[in-house]
């Protein structure tokens, strides 16, 4: 996704992956994974994957959110 597409996807039901977050934040993918695993970047854990809510990442980048939250997805949850 390009920068304009990332901005537009914030209001949709689409989740970002680490590449999308890295592109939005202009950071490396490894930086995104390190911060998410350390609990410093809000993320969703879906099985073994990390996904990110665009609106939450944008709020975090603005400083509107102090702490991070890792939310596990339960099996059978849509």
PERA-V695925 format. One record per helix or strand. SS is the DSSP state (helix for helix, strand for strand). FROM is the first residue (numbers start at 1). TO is the last residue. If there is no record, write none. Layout:
# PERA-V695925
SS & FROM & TO
SS & FROM & TO
This chain:
# PERA-V695925
helix & 3 & 9
strand & 15 & 16
helix & 18 & 25
helix & 29 & 37
strand & 43 & 46
strand & 49 & 53
helix & 54 & 62
strand & 70 & 72
